[in-house]
């Protein structure tokens, strides 16, 4: 038995002596990064905030090429320690264990048993330190995408330790755009984390022309305040404002609650507190020697409570007078989190200048929105202005011609997949389709209803319903896509505040082209001369050999054709459905009436007024679009009361009417 134990002991000793040289040999043959990790093995395996800085410094000072990958994998918990040899590996779970990768060479080292591997799990604080160390490498990475990702990470979570690596990387940055972004990000970080007040103030002042949201966020962080209360106004605190109790900024009840919270005053003795104390202190039919039957008023109950307080049974009674005296004896202030007054003063001045510029740019952006909406209304209404002005026809089906134009563009795109070519083809085709539909409608219906406005309104309203139902039967009730070309899919951006979609720019250009084309037709062609003659005096025009019936037909067709082109333009950014025309018919009539019936310049003026008015009301009341529409209609009604013939009234027949 003793011999057997001796043999087992010898076997174990031999086994241990065989293992030890093996592990030692593995460590001796390790690469430079592995050797560095072995020198700091405990700090790698069990990192803490007290040891990680030394380890990170050693890694960064080694200039080894594998350090960035190690830091990244260590942060993401991809580094493992193998117990059998004490070495660190990159490892991923595999069937039967872990697949190992050498930290120096990146070579596959086969598999290891799960029981032999332990995952390194740095805590959140250590991972933040590792992430900050990674920034220095990522900002100088050869891959611009990784440098951009590093800048995005800094912008999302800025910290003081990122500032110096960012500064050192600026001169080394080969990409001008990335260098510009690094410079701007350095200013943002310097405003908060620079070492000296002078550096911070210089960085803050450099942000004066920056309209970015992140610049305002940095300044607001510097200007963060918290409420405080003091017996006397402190001289060593950066006071943002002195608050007066009883004002809107600091109600009296809130002010006294702050005193109580700060321990400067006892809580108010409320009615419920007095009642509960008196009930608890009842001794038969009396409370503090006072008959219960006499405690029928607030004054009596307060007196009884004061008697109890005099005996020490309850806390002293705190009256409203006591509250007022306590409030008057203390100072209520807002204190800056930033202790340096010079820095907060610079931040306030810079933020005020930025907000002023933001306001100006918001006004410019609102003007662009109003201009784009005015161009849409102009395109939608110009055809109606011509027909209404020349013929006096209230065409309730005008919106359906817009819808027909949009569906024409959709059908063209089904057969021509090139969106640019399909758009070029759709515009004249939409004009042709809606011109033909308008001529047919005038010949079959409108011509029999001249000088009968009520019958015309009812007939065109019925036609609009029929056209909507026809579109539903053909295309269904689902919205159909009218896709814009790639060159119209972007946004024209002027700065962080002012931008406009390219589609709206294209619609604005199209509106200008049609304005010029219509002015040319009306002023420079025989058709325009005849249209103007019929518009001003149809009887005199007929006596001069002009056929009013033919002019009415062509004019109605021209107005309908323009509506079709407007439908293509509107369909590029709005939904294409059978009801889309109804969204624009009311605005079209308002545009015509406000601008002046039958006048191109009047239609332009009306579209501009309504477009800017609608955008202005929506800006003031952004949460309620329906209310904005209601206010706009009320304004139009009032406007018509004072100028019933519109902004630019026609002369001749219109004036006579």
C-alpha positions as CSV (number, residue, x, y, z in Angstrom):
1,X,0.0,0.0,0.0
2,X,2.8,2.4,0.9
3,X,4.6,1.5,-2.3
4,X,1.6,2.2,-4.3
5,X,1.2,5.7,-2.8
6,X,4.9,6.5,-3.4
7,X,4.5,5.5,-7.1
8,X,1.4,7.7,-7.5
9,X,3.2,10.6,-5.9
10,X,6.2,10.2,-8.2
11,X,3.8,10.0,-11.2
12,X,2.1,13.3,-10.2
13,X,5.5,15.0,-9.7
14,X,6.8,13.9,-13.0
15,X,3.6,15.1,-14.7
16,X,3.9,18.5,-13.1
17,X,7.5,18.8,-13.9
18,X,6.6,18.0,-17.5
19,X,3.9,20.6,-17.7
20,X,5.8,23.5,-16.2
21,X,8.5,23.6,-18.8
22,X,5.8,23.3,-21.5
23,X,4.0,26.4,-20.3
24,X,7.2,28.2,-19.7
25,X,8.4,27.3,-23.2
26,X,5.2,28.6,-24.7
27,X,5.6,31.9,-23.0
28,X,9.2,32.2,-23.9
29,X,8.4,31.6,-27.6
30,X,5.5,34.1,-27.6
31,X,5.5,37.2,-29.8
32,X,6.2,40.7,-28.6
33,X,2.5,41.6,-27.9
34,X,2.0,38.3,-26.0
35,X,5.2,39.0,-24.1
36,X,4.0,42.5,-23.1
37,X,0.6,41.0,-22.0
38,X,2.4,38.4,-19.9
39,X,4.4,41.2,-18.2
40,X,1.0,42.7,-17.2
41,X,-0.9,39.4,-17.0
42,X,-2.9,40.3,-13.8
43,X,-3.9,43.7,-15.2
44,X,-5.1,42.1,-18.4
45,X,-7.0,39.2,-16.7
46,X,-8.4,41.3,-13.9
47,X,-8.5,44.9,-15.0
48,X,-9.7,47.8,-12.8
49,X,-9.7,51.5,-13.1
50,X,-6.6,51.7,-10.9
51,X,-4.5,49.3,-13.1
52,X,-5.9,49.8,-16.6
53,X,-4.2,53.2,-17.2
54,X,-0.7,51.7,-16.6
55,X,-1.5,48.8,-18.9
56,X,-2.9,51.1,-21.6
57,X,0.1,53.3,-21.4
58,X,2.4,50.3,-21.9
59,X,0.4,49.1,-24.9
60,X,0.4,52.5,-26.5
61,X,4.1,53.1,-25.9
62,X,5.0,49.8,-27.5
63,X,4.1,50.9,-31.0
64,X,3.2,47.2,-31.8
65,X,1.0,46.9,-34.9
66,X,-1.4,44.5,-33.1
67,X,-2.3,46.8,-30.3
68,X,-5.4,48.4,-31.9
69,X,-6.9,45.0,-32.7
70,X,-6.2,43.7,-29.2
71,X,-7.8,46.8,-27.6
72,X,-10.8,46.4,-29.8
73,X,-11.2,42.7,-29.1
74,X,-10.5,43.2,-25.3
75,X,-13.2,45.9,-25.1
76,X,-15.7,43.6,-27.0
77,X,-14.8,40.6,-24.8
78,X,-13.2,38.6,-27.5
79,X,-9.9,37.9,-25.5
80,X,-9.5,34.6,-23.6
81,X,-6.9,33.2,-21.2
82,X,-5.9,29.6,-21.5
83,X,-5.2,28.1,-18.1
84,X,-2.9,25.3,-19.3
85,X,-0.2,27.7,-20.7
86,X,-1.3,31.1,-19.2
87,X,-1.4,32.7,-22.7
88,X,-3.9,35.1,-24.1
89,X,-5.8,34.4,-27.3
90,X,-8.5,35.7,-29.5
91,X,-11.2,33.0,-29.4
92,X,-14.6,32.3,-30.8
93,X,-17.0,29.6,-29.8
94,X,-16.8,26.5,-32.0
95,X,-18.1,22.9,-31.8
96,X,-16.6,21.2,-28.8
97,X,-14.7,24.3,-27.5
98,X,-13.1,27.5,-28.8
99,X,-11.3,28.3,-32.0
100,X,-8.0,30.1,-31.1
101,X,-6.2,32.9,-32.9
102,X,-2.7,34.1,-32.1
103,X,-2.7,37.7,-30.8
104,X,0.6,38.5,-32.6
105,X,0.3,36.8,-36.0
106,X,-3.5,36.3,-36.3
107,X,-2.9,32.7,-37.3
108,X,-5.4,29.9,-36.5
109,X,-4.1,27.9,-33.6
110,X,-6.7,25.2,-33.6
111,X,-9.2,24.5,-30.9
112,X,-9.1,24.4,-27.1
113,X,-11.4,22.7,-24.6
114,X,-14.0,25.0,-23.0
115,X,-12.9,24.1,-19.5
116,X,-9.4,25.3,-20.3
117,X,-10.6,28.8,-21.4
118,X,-11.8,31.8,-19.4
119,X,-13.3,34.9,-21.0
120,X,-11.9,38.3,-20.0
121,X,-14.8,40.5,-19.0
122,X,-13.7,44.1,-18.4
123,X,-16.3,46.2,-16.7
124,X,-18.0,49.2,-18.2
125,X,-15.6,51.7,-16.7
126,X,-12.6,49.8,-18.1
127,X,-14.3,49.5,-21.5
128,X,-14.7,53.3,-21.6
129,X,-10.9,53.7,-20.9
130,X,-10.1,51.1,-23.7
131,X,-12.5,52.9,-26.1
132,X,-10.8,56.2,-25.4
133,X,-7.4,54.6,-26.1
134,X,-8.7,53.2,-29.4
135,X,-9.6,56.6,-30.6
136,X,-5.9,57.5,-31.0
137,X,-5.4,54.6,-33.3
138,X,-8.7,54.9,-35.2
139,X,-8.2,58.6,-35.9
140,X,-4.9,57.8,-37.8
141,X,-6.1,54.6,-39.4
142,X,-5.3,54.1,-43.1
143,X,-9.0,53.4,-43.8
144,X,-11.0,56.6,-44.1
145,X,-14.2,54.7,-43.1
146,X,-12.6,53.8,-39.8
147,X,-11.5,57.4,-39.2
148,X,-15.0,58.6,-40.0
149,X,-16.4,56.0,-37.6
150,X,-14.0,57.2,-34.9
151,X,-15.3,60.8,-35.4
152,X,-18.9,59.6,-35.2
153,X,-18.1,57.8,-32.0
154,X,-16.5,60.9,-30.5
155,X,-19.5,63.1,-31.5
156,X,-21.9,60.6,-29.9
157,X,-20.0,60.4,-26.6
158,X,-17.4,63.1,-26.2
159,X,-15.0,63.0,-23.3
160,X,-11.9,64.9,-22.1
161,X,-9.4,62.2,-22.9
162,X,-10.4,62.2,-26.6
163,X,-9.3,65.9,-27.1
164,X,-5.5,65.4,-27.3
165,X,-5.6,62.4,-29.7
166,X,-8.0,64.4,-31.9
167,X,-5.7,67.4,-31.9
168,X,-2.7,65.3,-32.8
169,X,-4.5,63.7,-35.7
170,X,-5.6,66.9,-37.5
171,X,-2.3,67.7,-39.2
172,X,-1.9,64.0,-40.3
173,X,-5.3,63.9,-41.9
174,X,-5.0,63.6,-45.7
175,X,-8.7,63.9,-46.5
176,X,-9.8,67.6,-46.6
177,X,-13.4,66.9,-45.6
178,X,-12.4,64.7,-42.7
179,X,-9.8,67.3,-41.6
180,X,-12.5,70.0,-41.6
181,X,-14.7,67.8,-39.5
182,X,-11.8,67.0,-37.1
183,X,-11.2,70.8,-36.7
184,X,-14.8,71.5,-35.9
185,X,-15.0,68.5,-33.5
186,X,-11.9,69.7,-31.8
187,X,-13.5,73.1,-31.2
188,X,-16.5,71.5,-29.7
189,X,-14.4,69.4,-27.4
190,X,-12.1,72.3,-26.5
191,X,-15.2,74.4,-25.5
192,X,-15.9,71.9,-22.8
193,X,-12.6,70.2,-21.9
194,X,-9.7,72.4,-22.8
195,X,-7.1,72.8,-20.1
196,X,-7.2,76.5,-19.6
197,X,-10.1,79.0,-19.5
198,X,-8.5,81.0,-22.3
199,X,-8.5,78.0,-24.6
200,X,-12.1,77.2,-23.7
201,X,-13.2,80.8,-24.3
202,X,-11.4,80.9,-27.6
203,X,-13.1,77.7,-28.7
204,X,-16.5,79.0,-27.6
205,X,-16.1,82.2,-29.5
206,X,-15.0,80.3,-32.6
207,X,-18.5,78.6,-32.6
208,X,-20.3,81.9,-33.2
209,X,-21.1,81.2,-36.9
210,X,-21.8,77.5,-36.4
211,X,-25.5,76.7,-37.0
212,X,-25.1,73.0,-36.1
213,X,-27.4,71.5,-33.4
214,X,-24.3,69.9,-31.7
215,X,-22.7,73.4,-31.3
216,X,-25.8,74.7,-29.5
217,X,-25.9,71.5,-27.4
218,X,-22.3,72.1,-26.2
219,X,-23.1,75.7,-25.3
220,X,-26.3,74.7,-23.5
221,X,-24.3,72.1,-21.5
222,X,-21.9,74.8,-20.5
223,X,-24.8,77.0,-19.5
224,X,-26.6,74.2,-17.5
225,X,-28.0,75.5,-14.3
226,X,-29.5,74.0,-11.1
227,X,-31.7,75.7,-8.5
228,X,-30.2,76.5,-5.1
229,X,-31.1,78.3,-1.9
230,X,-28.8,80.2,0.5
231,X,-29.2,82.2,3.6
232,X,-27.1,84.9,2.0
233,X,-26.0,85.4,-1.6
234,X,-22.7,83.5,-2.0
235,X,-19.7,85.2,-3.6
236,X,-17.9,82.0,-4.6
237,X,-20.6,80.6,-6.9
238,X,-21.4,81.4,-10.5
239,X,-24.9,82.7,-10.2
240,X,-27.0,82.6,-13.4
241,X,-30.1,84.3,-12.0
242,X,-31.7,85.4,-8.7
243,X,-35.3,84.2,-8.4
244,X,-38.1,86.0,-6.5
245,X,-40.6,83.8,-4.7
246,X,-44.2,84.3,-5.8
247,X,-43.4,84.9,-9.4
248,X,-44.1,82.7,-12.4
249,X,-40.5,81.4,-12.4
250,X,-40.7,80.4,-8.8
251,X,-44.2,80.0,-7.2
252,X,-44.3,80.6,-3.4
253,X,-45.2,77.0,-2.6
254,X,-42.3,75.7,-4.7
255,X,-39.9,78.2,-3.0
256,X,-40.9,77.1,0.5
257,X,-40.6,73.4,-0.5
258,X,-37.0,74.1,-1.5
259,X,-36.4,75.7,1.9
260,X,-37.8,72.6,3.6
261,X,-35.7,70.3,1.3
262,X,-32.6,72.2,2.1
263,X,-33.3,72.0,5.9
264,X,-33.7,75.8,6.2
265,X,-37.4,75.7,7.4
266,X,-39.8,73.2,8.9
267,X,-42.7,71.9,6.8
268,X,-45.9,73.9,6.8
269,X,-48.5,72.7,9.2
270,X,-51.5,71.8,7.1
271,X,-55.1,71.5,8.0
272,X,-54.9,67.7,7.8
273,X,-51.8,67.6,10.0
274,X,-53.6,69.8,12.7
275,X,-56.7,67.6,12.5
276,X,-54.8,64.3,12.9
277,X,-52.7,65.8,15.8
278,X,-55.8,67.0,17.7
279,X,-57.5,63.6,17.2
280,X,-54.5,61.8,18.5
281,X,-54.2,64.1,21.5
282,X,-57.9,63.8,22.6
283,X,-58.3,63.2,26.3
284,X,-62.0,62.4,26.8
285,X,-63.9,65.5,25.7
286,X,-60.9,67.8,25.7
287,X,-57.7,68.5,23.8
288,X,-54.9,70.3,25.7
289,X,-57.6,71.4,28.2
290,X,-59.8,72.8,25.5
291,X,-63.3,71.3,25.0
292,X,-63.7,69.4,21.7
293,X,-67.1,71.0,21.2
294,X,-65.4,74.4,20.8
295,X,-63.1,73.3,18.0
296,X,-65.5,74.3,15.2
297,X,-63.3,76.8,13.4
298,X,-59.9,76.8,11.9
299,X,-58.7,79.5,14.3
300,X,-59.9,77.4,17.3
301,X,-58.2,74.3,16.0
302,X,-55.0,76.2,15.4
303,X,-55.1,77.6,18.9
304,X,-55.5,74.0,20.3
305,X,-52.6,72.8,18.2
306,X,-50.5,75.7,19.5
307,X,-51.4,74.7,23.0
308,X,-50.2,71.1,22.3
309,X,-47.0,72.5,20.7
310,X,-46.3,74.5,23.8
311,X,-46.2,71.3,25.8
312,X,-43.8,69.7,23.2
313,X,-46.4,67.1,22.2
314,X,-46.3,68.2,18.5
315,X,-44.0,70.2,16.3
316,X,-44.4,74.0,16.5
317,X,-47.2,75.5,14.3
318,X,-45.8,77.0,11.1
319,X,-48.1,79.7,9.8
320,X,-48.3,81.6,6.5
321,X,-46.5,84.5,8.3
322,X,-43.7,82.1,9.3
323,X,-43.5,81.0,5.7
324,X,-43.3,84.5,4.4
325,X,-40.6,85.4,6.9
326,X,-38.6,82.3,6.0
327,X,-38.8,83.1,2.2
328,X,-37.7,86.7,2.8
329,X,-34.7,85.6,4.8
330,X,-33.2,83.4,2.1
331,X,-31.9,83.8,-1.5
332,X,-33.2,81.7,-4.3
333,X,-30.9,81.4,-7.3
334,X,-30.0,79.4,-10.4
335,X,-26.3,78.3,-10.2
336,X,-24.3,77.5,-13.3
337,X,-22.6,74.0,-13.3
338,X,-19.6,75.8,-14.8
339,X,-17.8,77.7,-12.0
340,X,-16.0,80.2,-14.2
341,X,-18.1,83.3,-14.9
342,X,-15.9,84.3,-17.9
343,X,-16.7,81.0,-19.6
344,X,-20.4,81.2,-19.1
345,X,-20.5,84.8,-20.2
346,X,-18.7,83.8,-23.5
347,X,-21.1,80.9,-23.9
348,X,-24.1,83.1,-23.4
349,X,-22.9,85.7,-25.9
350,X,-22.0,83.1,-28.5
351,X,-25.3,81.2,-28.0
352,X,-27.3,84.5,-28.4
353,X,-25.5,85.2,-31.7
354,X,-26.1,81.7,-33.0
355,X,-29.8,81.8,-32.1
356,X,-30.1,85.1,-33.9
357,X,-28.5,83.6,-37.0
358,X,-30.7,80.5,-36.6
359,X,-33.7,82.7,-36.5
360,X,-32.7,84.5,-39.7
361,X,-32.0,81.1,-41.4
362,X,-35.3,79.7,-40.2
363,X,-37.0,82.7,-41.8
364,X,-35.1,82.0,-45.0
365,X,-36.1,78.3,-44.8
366,X,-39.7,79.3,-44.2
367,X,-39.6,81.6,-47.2
368,X,-38.2,78.8,-49.4
369,X,-41.0,76.5,-48.2
370,X,-43.6,79.2,-49.0
371,X,-42.0,79.9,-52.4
372,X,-42.1,76.2,-53.3
373,X,-45.7,75.8,-52.1
374,X,-46.7,79.0,-54.1
375,X,-45.1,77.4,-57.2
376,X,-47.2,74.3,-56.7
377,X,-50.4,76.3,-56.2
378,X,-49.5,78.5,-59.3
379,X,-49.2,75.4,-61.5
380,X,-52.4,73.9,-60.1
381,X,-54.4,77.2,-60.5
382,X,-53.1,78.8,-63.7
383,X,-55.3,76.6,-65.9
384,X,-58.3,77.3,-63.8
385,X,-57.5,81.0,-63.9
386,X,-57.6,81.0,-67.7
387,X,-60.8,79.1,-68.1
388,X,-62.6,80.9,-65.2
389,X,-61.4,84.3,-66.4
390,X,-62.2,83.9,-70.1
391,X,-65.3,81.7,-69.9
392,X,-66.7,82.4,-66.4
393,X,-67.0,78.6,-65.9
394,X,-66.7,77.3,-62.4
395,X,-65.0,74.0,-63.2
396,X,-65.1,71.7,-60.2
397,X,-63.5,69.0,-62.2
398,X,-60.2,70.9,-62.5
399,X,-58.6,68.8,-59.7
400,X,-59.4,65.7,-61.7
401,X,-57.4,67.0,-64.6
402,X,-54.5,67.2,-62.2
403,X,-55.2,63.6,-61.2
404,X,-55.3,62.5,-64.8
405,X,-51.9,64.1,-65.5
406,X,-50.4,62.3,-62.5
407,X,-51.8,58.9,-63.6
408,X,-50.5,59.6,-67.1
409,X,-47.0,60.0,-65.7
410,X,-47.4,56.7,-63.8
411,X,-48.5,54.8,-66.9
412,X,-45.5,56.2,-68.8
413,X,-43.2,54.9,-66.1
414,X,-44.7,51.4,-66.5
415,X,-43.5,51.3,-70.1
416,X,-40.3,53.4,-69.8
417,X,-38.2,52.4,-66.8
418,X,-35.7,55.2,-67.3
419,X,-37.2,57.8,-64.9
420,X,-35.5,60.7,-66.6
421,X,-36.8,59.7,-70.0
422,X,-40.2,58.8,-68.7
423,X,-40.5,62.3,-67.1
424,X,-39.5,64.0,-70.4
425,X,-42.2,62.0,-72.2
426,X,-44.8,62.3,-69.5
427,X,-45.0,66.1,-69.5
428,X,-46.1,66.6,-73.1
429,X,-48.2,63.4,-73.0
430,X,-50.0,64.6,-69.9
431,X,-50.7,67.9,-71.6
432,X,-52.1,66.1,-74.7
433,X,-54.3,63.8,-72.7
434,X,-55.8,66.4,-70.5
435,X,-56.0,69.0,-73.3
436,X,-58.1,66.4,-75.2
437,X,-60.2,65.6,-72.2
438,X,-60.8,69.4,-71.6
439,X,-61.8,70.0,-75.2
440,X,-64.2,67.0,-75.0
441,X,-65.7,68.2,-71.8
442,X,-66.2,71.7,-73.2
443,X,-67.8,70.5,-76.4
444,X,-70.1,68.0,-74.8
445,X,-71.1,69.7,-71.6
446,X,-69.7,73.2,-70.9
447,X,-70.8,74.9,-74.2
448,X,-74.4,74.2,-73.4
449,X,-74.2,75.8,-70.0
450,X,-72.6,79.2,-70.6
451,X,-74.0,82.0,-68.5
452,X,-75.6,79.5,-66.2
453,X,-73.1,79.3,-63.3
454,X,-75.1,77.1,-60.9
455,X,-75.8,74.4,-63.6
456,X,-72.1,74.6,-64.6
457,X,-71.0,74.1,-61.1
458,X,-73.3,71.1,-60.5
459,X,-72.4,69.5,-63.9
460,X,-68.6,69.8,-63.4
461,X,-69.0,68.5,-59.8
462,X,-70.8,65.4,-61.1
463,X,-68.0,65.0,-63.8
464,X,-65.4,65.2,-61.1
465,X,-67.1,62.4,-59.1
466,X,-67.4,60.3,-62.3
467,X,-63.7,60.8,-63.1
468,X,-62.7,59.8,-59.6
469,X,-64.7,56.6,-59.8
470,X,-63.3,55.8,-63.3
471,X,-59.7,56.2,-61.9
472,X,-60.6,53.9,-59.0
473,X,-61.9,51.3,-61.4
474,X,-58.8,51.5,-63.6
475,X,-56.0,51.9,-61.1
476,X,-57.6,50.8,-57.8
477,X,-57.7,52.6,-54.5
478,X,-54.1,52.2,-53.6
479,X,-51.6,55.0,-54.0
480,X,-49.5,54.6,-57.1
481,X,-45.8,55.6,-57.2
482,X,-44.6,58.3,-59.5
483,X,-40.8,58.0,-59.0
484,X,-38.5,60.9,-59.6
485,X,-35.1,60.5,-61.3
486,X,-32.0,60.2,-59.1
487,X,-31.0,63.8,-59.9
488,X,-34.3,65.0,-58.3
489,X,-34.1,62.7,-55.2
490,X,-31.7,64.7,-53.2
491,X,-31.9,67.9,-51.2
492,X,-30.3,71.3,-51.9
493,X,-28.7,72.1,-48.6
494,X,-27.4,75.6,-47.9
495,X,-26.5,75.1,-44.2
496,X,-27.7,73.2,-41.1
497,X,-31.1,75.1,-41.1
498,X,-31.9,76.0,-44.7
499,X,-32.6,73.2,-47.2
500,X,-35.1,72.3,-49.9
501,X,-35.8,69.1,-51.8
502,X,-34.7,69.0,-55.4
503,X,-38.2,68.1,-56.5
504,X,-39.6,71.3,-55.1
505,X,-36.7,73.2,-56.9
506,X,-37.7,71.5,-60.1
507,X,-41.4,72.5,-59.6
508,X,-40.4,76.1,-59.0
509,X,-38.4,76.1,-62.2
510,X,-41.3,74.5,-64.1
511,X,-43.6,77.2,-62.7
512,X,-41.3,79.9,-63.9
513,X,-41.1,78.3,-67.4
514,X,-44.9,78.2,-67.6
515,X,-45.2,81.7,-66.4
516,X,-42.9,82.8,-69.2
517,X,-44.6,80.6,-71.8
518,X,-48.1,81.8,-70.9
519,X,-47.0,85.5,-71.0
520,X,-45.4,84.8,-74.4
521,X,-48.6,83.2,-75.7
522,X,-50.9,85.9,-74.3
523,X,-48.7,88.8,-75.3
524,X,-46.9,87.7,-78.5
525,X,-49.3,85.3,-80.4
526,X,-52.5,85.7,-82.3
527,X,-54.2,83.2,-80.0
528,X,-53.2,85.3,-77.0
529,X,-54.5,88.4,-78.6
530,X,-57.8,86.7,-79.3
531,X,-58.0,85.3,-75.8
532,X,-57.4,88.7,-74.3
533,X,-60.0,90.3,-76.6
534,X,-62.6,87.7,-75.7
535,X,-61.7,88.1,-72.0
536,X,-62.2,91.9,-72.0
537,X,-65.2,92.2,-74.4
538,X,-66.6,89.1,-76.1
539,X,-69.2,91.1,-78.1
540,X,-66.7,93.5,-79.5
541,X,-64.3,90.6,-80.2
542,X,-67.0,88.8,-82.2
543,X,-67.7,91.9,-84.2
544,X,-64.0,92.0,-85.2
545,X,-64.2,88.5,-86.7
546,X,-63.0,86.5,-83.7
547,X,-64.9,83.3,-83.0
548,X,-65.6,83.3,-79.2
549,X,-66.8,79.7,-79.4
550,X,-63.5,78.5,-80.8
551,X,-61.5,80.6,-78.3
552,X,-63.5,79.2,-75.4
553,X,-62.8,75.6,-76.6
554,X,-59.1,76.2,-77.0
555,X,-58.8,78.1,-73.8
556,X,-60.6,75.4,-71.8
557,X,-58.3,72.8,-73.4
558,X,-55.2,74.9,-72.7
559,X,-56.2,75.3,-69.0
560,X,-56.9,71.6,-68.7
561,X,-53.6,70.7,-70.4
562,X,-51.7,72.9,-67.9
563,X,-53.5,71.1,-65.1
564,X,-52.2,67.8,-66.5
565,X,-48.6,69.0,-66.4
566,X,-49.2,70.2,-62.9
567,X,-50.4,66.7,-62.0
568,X,-47.1,65.2,-63.2
569,X,-45.1,67.7,-61.1
570,X,-47.3,67.3,-58.0
571,X,-47.3,63.5,-58.3
572,X,-43.5,63.4,-58.0
573,X,-43.7,64.2,-54.3
574,X,-47.4,63.6,-53.4
575,X,-49.4,60.5,-53.4
576,X,-51.1,59.6,-56.7
577,X,-54.6,58.5,-56.0
578,X,-58.1,59.1,-57.4
579,X,-58.8,61.7,-54.8
580,X,-55.5,63.7,-55.2
581,X,-57.3,66.4,-57.2
582,X,-59.6,67.2,-54.3
583,X,-56.6,68.2,-52.2
584,X,-55.8,71.1,-54.6
585,X,-59.2,72.3,-56.0
586,X,-60.0,74.5,-53.0
587,X,-56.6,76.1,-53.0
588,X,-56.8,76.6,-56.7
589,X,-60.1,78.5,-56.5
590,X,-58.7,80.6,-53.6
591,X,-55.6,81.4,-55.6
592,X,-57.7,82.5,-58.6
593,X,-60.2,84.6,-56.6
594,X,-57.5,86.2,-54.3
595,X,-55.2,87.0,-57.2
596,X,-57.7,88.3,-59.7
597,X,-59.8,86.3,-62.1
598,X,-58.4,85.6,-65.5
599,X,-55.0,87.3,-64.9
600,X,-51.7,85.5,-65.0
601,X,-50.0,88.0,-62.8
602,X,-52.9,87.9,-60.5
603,X,-52.7,84.1,-60.2
604,X,-49.0,84.4,-59.4
605,X,-49.7,87.0,-56.7
606,X,-52.5,84.9,-55.3
607,X,-50.4,81.7,-55.2
608,X,-47.6,83.6,-53.5
609,X,-49.9,85.1,-50.9
610,X,-51.6,81.8,-50.1
611,X,-48.4,79.8,-50.2
612,X,-46.6,82.1,-47.8
613,X,-49.7,82.6,-45.6
614,X,-50.2,78.8,-45.2
615,X,-46.6,78.2,-44.3
616,X,-46.6,81.0,-41.9
617,X,-49.7,79.8,-40.1
618,X,-48.3,76.2,-40.0
619,X,-45.1,77.6,-38.5
620,X,-47.0,79.3,-35.8
621,X,-49.3,76.4,-35.2
622,X,-47.3,73.3,-36.3
623,X,-49.3,70.7,-34.2
624,X,-52.7,71.4,-35.8
625,X,-52.8,71.5,-39.6
626,X,-56.6,71.6,-39.7
627,X,-56.6,74.8,-37.6
628,X,-54.0,76.3,-39.9
629,X,-56.2,75.7,-42.9
630,X,-59.2,77.2,-41.1
631,X,-57.2,80.3,-40.1
632,X,-56.1,80.7,-43.7
633,X,-59.6,80.4,-45.1
634,X,-60.9,83.0,-42.6
635,X,-58.1,85.3,-43.7
636,X,-59.0,84.9,-47.3
637,X,-62.7,85.6,-46.6
638,X,-61.7,88.9,-44.8
639,X,-59.3,89.8,-47.6
640,X,-62.1,89.4,-50.2
641,X,-64.3,91.7,-48.2
642,X,-61.9,94.5,-48.6
643,X,-60.7,93.6,-52.2
644,X,-63.4,91.6,-53.9
645,X,-61.8,91.7,-57.4
646,X,-58.5,90.3,-56.1
647,X,-55.0,91.6,-55.9
648,X,-54.7,92.4,-59.6
649,X,-58.2,93.0,-61.1
650,X,-58.9,92.8,-64.8
651,X,-59.9,95.8,-66.8
652,X,-62.6,95.9,-69.4
653,X,-65.3,93.4,-69.0
654,X,-64.2,92.4,-65.5
655,X,-64.3,96.0,-64.4
656,X,-67.7,96.5,-65.9
657,X,-69.0,93.4,-64.1
